[in-house]
Amino acid sequence: MKQPYRYIEHAKKIISQEEGVIGKDWGGKLPIALVWPNSYRVGMSSLALHILYRLFNDEPDVVCERVFWGYQDAPQPDEPIMSLESQRPLDEFAAVAFTISYEMDYFNVIHILRRAGFPLFAADRDENWPLLIAGGPAVYTNPEPLAEIFDAFAIGEGEGIVPPLLDALWDVNHAPRAEAYQRLAEIDGLYVPALNNGPVARVWIKDIGTTPTTTQIYTDHAEFGDRTLVEIARGCGRGCRFCMAGYVYRPMREMQLDTILAVAQHALKHRDRIGLVSAAVSDHSWIDQIAIELRKMGVRLTASSMRVDPISEPLIKGLAESGNQTLTIAPEAGSVRLRKVINKPQADAQILHAVELAATYNFPQLKMYFMIGQPTETEEDVEAIVQVALAARKIFLRNIVINATPYVPKSHTAFQWAAMTPVEILETRLKYLQDRLHPNQITVRSDSPAWAAVEGVLARGDRRLGRVLAQMKKTSLRAWQHALEVEGLSQADYLRERSLDEVLPWDVVSTGVSKAFFTWDLRRALRGDLTRACPPSGCLKCNACDEAWAFRPDYEETLGPNMGAYGDNFIPLEI
């Protein structure tokens, strides 16, 4: 596609407003396009994009440039697909690496390839086309919906995969596809659909402090452009049964306190605000000290949503002093019964204590995340959300927002076999919450149940869905349903309950936790039995850890006084 001059000038203007961008001459280097299949504003707020950009460009013989699906909030009809740094089209790169965090961006992947002039299916591309590689949590956990489109998938964490991948890409640059595929399949963590080389085991790193994951490029035009994002921990040992990230990024690995403070000292040269990022910020064993020391340094703190069992008052205080307008907590379920089913045993008293802290520290807004449609949910459980919200209203007199998100069963979780609650029921329960809470000046927000069902299909879909995606010229529910019908497929078949002995599409990858553990934990869920959190230095019960990681007294000695998910709550698992 001819590149309109105005978009080239717009890209140059974006670059001129960035700090930390890496510009390289292409001479003698391997060019990699790093693609985020959503807008610039959203993509530049993803730590995954920042760490991959740095990992690729840390190699002196590699040049990596970013590509987005639109450099404004929505792509324009004539906007070309081109790299930001040098405004080059995708077909001039040796490889095109997509990082995909969210299944709904699969539609944008298709739009990008189509607009860039690429044949959509890998079988239709020869060595004259760049290799297409995808990574990120969406495809890492189930690559099959895009298996006919991409040449390879990175299964696991980029720090462990990028270096050997780059060696392989040098080896196979312009090589025949069959030769390239064989070489890629030799790399740990690379799934090559054409060779069906599964199951491929995920690659993970044991020390996240070696290459701290933090903002690389600063721009005021990103969702979180006013701050430096810092990953203070990766993974989670809590074992919430609905949470894919909590399972596939096991075990929990903390960045040490002194490393966090050193990163923060450097970050203050760019922004006075630091966003703490992890699966559960308040679970870091040094979280009280992190909050206190960062505030002493003059840092204005932000944090992603946190648990309330326990909640860190120094962190809450630090957030309030930093001018945050909203305190966000995530009870997930309204009733104690359902919290046991999903393995998130927060007591009502703990939730309301967090609400009291929000009132004490004068936050203008309280946000509470719940899910509707979780396995075994009843109307009584939905009413329990109402009761928790009304109890919060008595304590917190300012703005309260309830996010009631439709639950989407995901692969590699204890609920991977569960049926998704029908759209009609989700809509009815959402309306019930709105009717009950709006009169009490409580705002209820939710994602679309109909689109959540589409996400549910893509999350647990198989290889046939690539043809469905390729049928779609635009992204709409009508186009989706039509494409399914053309391919002879039914949405209901993907959203149904799966049998425990069924071969699952995502069996082609192994994300660590064994299927035996999941079936054991599912039985516990249906009985309402809690499964205790992982021990601090891991174990060998679920297979996520290995012997080199587990049972390390030296690691436990580095942990702080705020044990978060661990402490006295841990009971060794007996399977």
FENLIN-V882451 format. One record per residue. RES is the residue in one letter. SS is DSSP state (H for helix, E for strand, L for the rest). PHI is phi as a letter, one per 30 degrees, with the letter a starting at -180 (999 if undefined). D_FIRST is the distance of its C-alpha to the first C-alpha in whole Angstrom. Layout:
RES,SS,PHI,D_FIRST
RES,SS,PHI,D_FIRST
//
This chain:
M,L,999,0
K,L,d,4
Q,L,d,6
P,L,e,9
Y,H,e,12
R,H,d,14
Y,H,d,12
I,H,d,13
E,H,d,17
H,H,d,17
A,H,d,16
K,H,d,19
K,H,d,21
I,H,d,21
I,H,e,22
S,H,d,25
Q,L,c,26
E,L,c,27
E,E,c,30
G,L,j,30
V,L,d,26
I,L,c,26
G,L,c,24
K,L,b,25
D,L,d,24
W,L,d,22
G,L,e,25
G,L,i,26
K,L,c,25
L,E,d,23
P,E,d,20
I,E,c,20
A,E,c,17
L,E,c,19
V,E,c,18
W,E,c,20
P,L,d,18
N,L,a,19
S,L,d,19
Y,H,e,20
R,H,d,24
V,H,d,25
G,H,d,23
M,L,d,25
S,L,c,28
S,L,c,28
L,H,d,30
A,H,e,29
L,H,d,26
H,H,d,28
I,H,d,30
L,H,d,27
Y,H,e,26
R,H,d,29
L,H,d,30
F,H,d,27
N,H,d,27
D,L,d,31
E,L,d,31
P,L,d,31
D,L,c,29
V,E,b,26
V,E,c,23
C,E,c,22
E,E,b,19
R,E,d,18
V,E,b,15
F,E,b,16
W,L,d,15
G,L,j,15
Y,L,c,17
Q,L,c,19
D,L,d,21
A,L,b,19
P,L,d,15
Q,L,d,14
P,L,e,12
D,L,c,9
E,L,d,9
P,L,d,7
I,L,c,8
M,E,b,10
S,L,d,14
L,L,d,16
E,L,d,18
S,L,b,16
Q,L,h,13
R,L,c,11
P,E,d,9
L,H,d,11
D,H,d,11
E,H,c,13
F,L,c,16
A,L,d,19
A,E,b,19
V,E,b,17
A,E,c,20
F,E,c,20
T,E,c,23
I,L,b,24
S,L,c,27
Y,L,b,27
E,H,e,27
M,H,d,25
D,H,d,22
Y,H,e,22
F,H,d,20
N,H,d,17
V,H,e,17
I,H,d,16
H,H,d,13
I,H,d,12
L,H,d,12
R,H,d,10
R,H,d,7
A,L,d,7
G,L,i,7
F,L,d,11
P,L,e,14
L,L,d,16
F,L,c,19
A,H,e,21
A,H,d,23
D,H,c,20
R,L,c,18
D,L,c,20
E,L,d,21
N,L,d,18
W,L,c,16
P,L,d,17
L,E,d,20
L,E,c,19
I,E,b,22
A,E,b,23
G,E,b,26
G,L,j,28
P,H,e,31
A,H,d,29
V,H,d,28
Y,H,d,31
T,H,d,34
N,L,a,32
P,L,d,29
E,H,d,30
P,H,e,27
L,H,c,24
A,L,d,26
E,L,d,24
I,L,c,21
F,L,c,22
D,L,d,23
A,E,a,26
F,E,b,27
A,E,d,29
I,L,c,32
G,E,k,34
E,L,c,34
G,H,e,31
E,H,e,34
G,H,c,36
I,H,c,33
V,H,e,30
P,H,e,33
P,H,d,33
L,H,d,30
L,H,d,29
D,H,e,31
A,H,d,30
L,H,d,26
W,H,d,28
D,H,d,30
V,H,c,27
N,L,e,24
H,L,i,23
A,L,d,26
P,L,e,26
R,H,e,25
A,H,d,29
E,H,d,30
A,H,d,28
Y,H,d,29
Q,H,d,32
R,H,d,32
L,H,d,30
A,H,d,33
E,L,d,36
I,L,d,34
D,L,e,37
G,L,i,34
L,E,c,32
Y,E,c,31
V,L,c,29
P,H,e,29
A,H,d,29
L,H,c,32
N,L,h,34
N,L,d,36
G,L,d,37
P,L,d,39
V,E,c,37
A,E,d,39
R,L,d,37
V,E,c,38
W,L,b,39
I,L,c,40
K,L,d,44
D,L,b,44
I,L,d,41
G,L,d,43
T,L,d,42
T,L,b,38
P,L,e,39
T,L,d,36
T,E,a,35
T,L,e,32
Q,L,c,31
I,L,c,28
Y,E,c,30
T,L,a,28
D,L,d,30
H,L,c,26
A,L,c,27
E,L,e,29
F,L,c,32
G,L,d,31
D,L,c,35
R,L,b,36
T,E,c,36
L,E,d,36
V,E,b,38
E,E,d,39
I,L,c,42
A,E,a,43
R,E,b,41
G,L,i,42
C,L,a,45
G,L,c,48
R,L,d,49
G,L,i,48
C,L,d,47
R,L,d,46
F,L,c,43
C,L,c,41
M,H,d,39
A,H,d,38
G,H,d,42
Y,H,d,42
V,H,d,39
Y,L,c,40
R,L,d,43
P,L,d,45
M,L,d,45
R,E,b,45
E,E,c,46
M,L,d,45
Q,L,d,48
L,H,e,50
D,H,d,50
T,H,d,46
I,H,d,45
L,H,d,47
A,H,d,46
V,H,d,42
A,H,d,43
Q,H,d,45
H,H,d,42
A,H,d,40
L,L,d,42
K,L,d,41
H,L,c,37
R,L,b,38
D,L,c,42
R,E,c,41
I,E,b,40
G,E,c,39
L,E,d,41
V,E,b,39
S,L,a,40
A,L,d,41
A,L,b,44
V,H,e,45
S,H,d,48
D,H,d,49
H,L,d,49
S,L,d,52
W,L,c,52
I,H,d,51
D,H,d,53
Q,H,d,54
I,H,e,50
A,H,d,50
I,H,d,53
E,H,d,52
L,H,d,49
R,H,d,50
K,H,d,53
M,L,d,50
G,L,j,49
V,L,d,46
R,E,c,45
L,E,c,44
T,E,b,42
A,E,a,42
S,L,d,40
S,L,e,42
M,E,b,46
R,L,d,48
V,L,c,52
D,L,b,54
P,L,c,55
I,L,c,53
S,L,c,53
E,H,d,55
P,H,e,54
L,H,d,50
I,H,e,51
K,H,d,53
G,H,d,50
L,H,d,47
A,H,d,50
E,H,d,51
S,L,d,47
G,L,i,46
N,L,d,44
Q,L,d,44
T,E,b,44
L,E,c,46
T,E,c,44
I,E,b,46
A,E,b,46
P,E,d,49
E,E,i,46
A,L,b,49
G,L,d,52
S,L,c,55
V,H,d,57
R,H,e,57
L,H,d,53
R,H,d,52
K,H,d,54
V,H,d,52
I,L,d,49
N,L,i,51
K,L,b,51
P,L,d,54
Q,L,d,54
A,L,d,57
D,H,e,57
A,H,d,59
Q,H,d,57
I,H,d,54
L,H,d,56
H,H,d,57
A,H,d,54
V,H,d,54
E,H,d,57
L,H,d,55
A,H,d,52
A,H,d,55
T,H,e,57
Y,L,c,54
N,L,h,53
F,L,d,50
P,L,d,49
Q,E,b,47
L,E,c,47
K,E,c,45
M,E,b,46
Y,E,c,43
F,E,b,45
M,E,b,43
I,E,c,44
G,L,i,44
Q,L,d,45
P,L,e,48
T,L,i,51
E,L,d,50
T,L,b,53
E,H,d,53
E,H,d,56
D,H,d,53
V,H,d,51
E,H,d,54
A,H,d,55
I,H,d,51
V,H,e,53
Q,H,d,56
V,H,d,54
A,H,d,52
L,H,d,56
A,H,d,57
A,H,d,55
R,H,d,55
K,H,d,59
I,H,c,58
F,L,c,55
L,L,c,55
R,L,c,52
N,E,d,48
I,E,c,48
V,E,b,45
I,E,c,45
N,E,c,41
A,E,c,42
T,E,d,39
P,E,d,39
Y,L,d,40
V,L,c,38
P,L,d,39
K,L,b,37
S,L,d,38
H,L,h,40
T,L,b,42
A,L,d,46
F,L,c,44
Q,L,d,42
W,L,c,44
A,L,d,44
A,L,d,43
M,L,d,41
T,L,d,43
P,L,e,42
V,H,e,40
E,H,d,43
I,H,d,45
L,H,e,43
E,H,d,42
T,H,d,46
R,H,d,47
L,H,d,44
K,H,d,46
Y,H,d,49
L,H,d,48
Q,H,d,47
D,H,d,50
R,H,d,52
L,H,c,51
H,H,e,50
P,H,d,53
N,H,c,54
Q,L,h,51
I,E,c,49
T,E,d,45
V,E,c,44
R,E,b,40
S,L,a,38
D,L,d,35
S,L,d,34
P,H,e,36
A,H,d,34
W,H,d,31
A,H,d,34
A,H,d,34
V,H,d,31
E,H,e,31
G,H,d,34
V,H,d,32
L,H,d,30
A,H,d,32
R,L,b,34
G,L,d,32
D,L,c,32
R,L,d,29
R,L,d,29
L,H,d,27
G,H,e,24
R,H,d,24
V,H,d,25
L,H,e,22
A,H,d,19
Q,H,d,21
M,L,d,20
K,L,c,17
K,L,b,18
T,L,c,21
S,L,a,25
L,H,d,28
R,H,d,28
A,H,d,25
W,H,d,26
Q,H,d,30
H,H,d,28
A,H,d,26
L,H,e,29
E,H,d,31
V,H,d,29
E,L,d,29
G,L,i,33
L,L,c,33
S,L,b,35
Q,H,d,35
A,H,d,38
D,H,d,39
Y,H,d,37
L,H,c,38
R,L,d,42
E,L,d,44
R,L,c,44
S,L,d,47
L,L,d,48
D,L,c,48
E,L,d,45
V,L,d,42
L,L,c,40
P,H,e,36
W,H,d,36
D,H,d,39
V,H,d,36
V,E,b,36
S,E,b,39
T,L,c,39
G,L,j,43
V,L,d,45
S,L,d,47
K,H,d,47
A,H,d,50
F,H,d,50
F,H,d,48
T,H,d,50
W,H,d,53
D,H,d,52
L,H,d,51
R,H,d,54
R,H,d,55
A,H,d,53
L,H,d,54
R,H,d,58
G,L,i,57
D,L,c,58
L,L,d,56
T,L,c,55
R,L,d,55
A,L,d,53
C,L,d,52
P,L,d,55
P,L,e,53
S,L,c,53
G,L,i,52
C,L,a,54
L,L,c,53
K,L,d,53
C,L,c,50
N,L,i,48
A,L,d,46
C,L,d,48
D,L,b,49
E,L,d,53
A,L,d,51
W,L,c,50
A,L,d,53
F,L,h,57
R,L,c,56
P,H,e,59
D,H,d,57
Y,H,d,54
E,H,d,56
E,L,d,58
T,L,d,55
L,L,d,54
G,L,d,55
P,L,d,58
N,L,c,56
M,L,d,55
G,L,h,53
A,L,d,52
Y,L,c,55
G,H,h,58
D,H,d,61
N,H,d,59
F,L,d,58
I,L,b,60
P,L,e,59
L,L,d,58
E,L,c,60
I,L,c,58
//
